[in-house]
């Protein structure tokens, strides 16, 4: 089994960002559970949707890394947080539906945190930059993809025309550069944490601005007929 080549991910050592991560996981769970509520599924389905939305991407990442058992089933705090979010959304779903912008911002925070942590964890396990970018994106996006698949929905990563996968990709690529730069220059965890925070903030800003100003990626070129 491949083991980590260096210390913990920088953001993982910060109590503040651990709290933010738990908040992001909780809100991702609310989003997943709400999707099941809209389908009029039972409480078990709501809990499963909440759990898979929050932790499904991390489970895939850890399985591919050989980091077993995955944190999505081994970390009691994370699992209980997702189950709690499922219970909350089962009771308070009408109120939660009105918190659109709060959910968008928190979801964007989760997108950034998962992208950075997923990429950095892969790098810590000795993966290449390209592999780490893929695993970082799996961490950020695969939970919602699994949720939509089990609920028979078009995945949000495809359905949502606003920037969603793009900010996570940017965050993953920048995390590789941060990790390599810090390793090469032998800077401390404080510097790495500051740079990681900047990457997370950038991901949040890109995602929120795309929704606020309806910024989308172009589609296929419109052509009247073939050449």
Phi, psi and omega in degrees: 000137179282135179250165180294140184272347178209192188293187181295160175300138188305312182295335180293342180270359182259124179296324180298312183283336171295320176296318177296322179297317177297320178296317179296318178297319179298315182290325173298322176296319177300316180298315179294316179296323180296324177298321178289324177298317180297333177276358180062038177274168184278179186298322179299315179296323178297316180295318179297317180297319179296315182295314183291324179296317184283319192241356183299319180295319178294326178295314178299314179302312184292324177297315180293329178279343187079019178271082189248146353288152182299150180298335180295344175236345184263333182273106185300320181298316180294316181296314180296325178296317180292320179294323177296321179296324177296318179295317181299314183291331177295330182266317191250026184299327178297320180290321182295325180297337180275353182265049189302306185289326176298319180291321180297315182293315181292322177297322177294323176298317177297320178302314180292315181296316181294322179296313181293309183295320180295317179294314182295323179294320178296317177297321179295335178269013173084015179282158178288169179299317181295314178299319181295323176297315178299314182291327175295320178290324174301315181300319184281327191247335191291332179299312177294326179295315179297316179304311183293326178293316182287340178261008177059045177245154170294126184306139182300328180297338176260320185289321182281111184282346175289164181297117179229300177288327183299310178300323180293322177297314178301316180298319180294316180296316180295326178296321176300314179297318178299313182298314181294318181295314180297319180295319183290321183267358178057038175285162183276178181296329181298317179293315180299319180296318180298317179293320177297320177299317179300321179295315179300315180299319179298317178299316179298314182298315180299316181294313183293318179296323181295324178284316183297318184252014176054049179270125181230163173280148178292151177265202178293148180295133179282124180224141182284322182205164180283158179286000000 
